[in-house]
Amino acid sequence: MQERCCRAGLWASALSLLALGSILLGAAEPTNEYVGLTKPSEERKLSFSYAGVVREVLVKKGDRVKAGQPMLRLDDRLDKNQLAQSKIDADSLLKVEYAKQSMDQKAVRFKRVTELYEKGAASPLELEEAELNAALAATQYKLSGEEQQTAKLKAQGYEIKVELATLTSTIDGVVQDISIREGEYADPQQSSQRAAAVVVQVDPLKVEVYLPTPVAARLKVGQELEVSYLTEDVWQKAKIEFLDPVADAASGTRKLELKLPNPGGREPGWQVNVRVPGQQ
């Protein structure tokens, strides 16, 4: 009995020393690791704004593109021709100047007839006719100004249509799919047609992992966790971008999404370990 008591005392002393050593040395925070999957951080399914025949395909699958880079272009030659015509009407001042001169002329004529009428040298019919002609010329002048504004708006409309004939990437990324070829008819109104192009963003990557609900409850958006590819032993920081507010009742988990920097352009679809701080 005395020997057992001595042994118990020695174990207690040893545990006390270990605890004291952990405090003095600063023991590492316990962690748990969960397997997640890398995915594109963005996916854009791009379609034309209106139907037309594809004239040029400027990229191919796997190409890296920048935001605003042209990818496909419809045949816009007729639209460009109509744009040129409408710009002539929009920029021309001839109709407005002619209407202004006609208005001034009719106004002078009305003034003269009025003076003659006051002297008894013009009939009431001549005065009325001169007044109506002056009013008509003034209205025509205003109408010519409105017609020019309409022509400018029409030209702007064709400019927009010509611009929309070129399908551009909305993000920096990689072309995942091109579903249409040169000479084919693209019609975004047909539900049977897929997007003309799909671009995915791989820098940064999105890491998707499902955590037990109690574990996820200890985390918050903006917090950084460590992530490592299963095939490697290199850990890097990833920031929590989304934490599903609703847990899945069947599995007892919540989805977590992290943003993982990927300057090397590593393709998505790899499994990773996500290190989550555990409870002390």
Buried (B, 14 or more C-beta within 10 A) or exposed (E): EEEEEEEEEEEEEEEEEEEEEEEEEEEEEEEEEBEBBBBBBBBBEBBBEBEBEBBEBBBEEEBBBEEEBEBBBBBBEEBBEBBEBBBEBBEEEEBBEEBBEBBBEBBEBBEEBBEBBEEEEBEEEBBEBBBEBBBEBBEBBEEBEEBBEEBBEBBBBBBEBBEBBBBBBBBBBBBBEBBBEEEEEBEBEEEEBEBBBBBBBBBBBBBBBBBBBEBBEEBEEEBEBBBBBEEEEEEBEBBBBEBBEEBEEEEEBBBBBBBBEBEEEBEBEBEBBBBBBEEE
